[in-house]
Amino acid sequence: MPITRSAFRPAWWLPGPHLQTLWPTFFRRRPVLSLERRRLETPDGDFLDLALGGNPAGPLVLLLHGLEGSLHSHYAGGLLAALEAAGFRTAFLHFRGCSGEPNRLPRSYHGGETGDVDFVARWLAREVAPPAAAIGVSLGGNVLLEWLAERGAAAPLHRAVAVSVPFRLADADRRLRRGVSRIYLRHLLGRLRRSYREKFARLPSPLDVDVDRLRTFHDFDDQVTAPLHGFAGADDYYARASCRPHLKRIHTPTLILHARDDPFMFPDSVPGETALSPAVTLELSEHGGHVGFVSGPWPWRAEYWLERRIVDWLRERGY
């Protein structure tokens, strides 16, 4: 069946979506990893930063982070360490401007920016190894699913996993204006404003905008994301960059992991079976928050279910 019930059970000491979402951000220890940093020059005169690691002889897995994410994101090190322990080789892609250094061009990245993923996948196939699978988290999951839909039967992956996907970007904008979820909005907008200021302290901005006056994602996307990336406005960006309308065009076997109580989305933002291609399995849990999915008997014995589930799913399919 394209939609299945998840086996995830949240830790009793982390009830509710917000504790599930926030615990790993503040309390999870980041593993120490041995990674090789590589900078790729892009055809348009910019650059992309990769981190390569894992087992050099293993199947290669490409990881895509979420909005304003990086190797420092709570899920990044855990996923990389779990994949390495399972014998996989890994490549972590920083989207433009997310590796700790502003990118060179006014443009950056967004939820529908698939060109950079395609460029990196081709570079990896030529210089390292063809990616066997890819994992996209949050906004990176939206990007991954968009890319798979665009490539269709020509997608170069054997498997893909997307976690806590903002299926409809307009829904995410509205959800993050409500209740406790506004804490995530304030945090992420703060990161976006800082990235904008750091970049345009080094080069002239083509925009006449005071980012400190932008209070919602719609404001930021309407006045920054859209004009920098060729959209008519935020609504045009949300309509064209959201992955949900394109999921039926995916041919690559794909697992989507999502919690109904994700505080970044509404429950009805999740696609139904008719919106999914036969290649896509949507595994839903009632609880888990946004990229949380923390289980375990005690706080000092927390277990991060996502990593185990992803590795198990890849192994079930021959890796």
Secondary structure, DSSP 4 states (H G I P E B T S, - for coil): --EEE------TTS-SHHHHHHHHHHHPPPPP---EEEEEE-TTS-EEEEEEEE-TTSPEEEEE--TT--TTSHHHHHHHHHHHHTT-EEEEEEPTT-SSS--SSS----TT--HHHHHHHHHHHHHT--EEEEEEETHHHHHHHHHHHHHGGG---SEEEEES--SSHHHHHHHTTSGGGHHHHHHHHHHHHHHHHHHHTTS--S----GGG--SHHHHIIIIIHHHHT-SSHHHHHHHH-SGGGGGG--S-EEEEEETT-TTS-GGGS--GGGS-TTEEEEEES--TTTT-EE-SSGGG-EEHHHHHHHHHHHHTT-
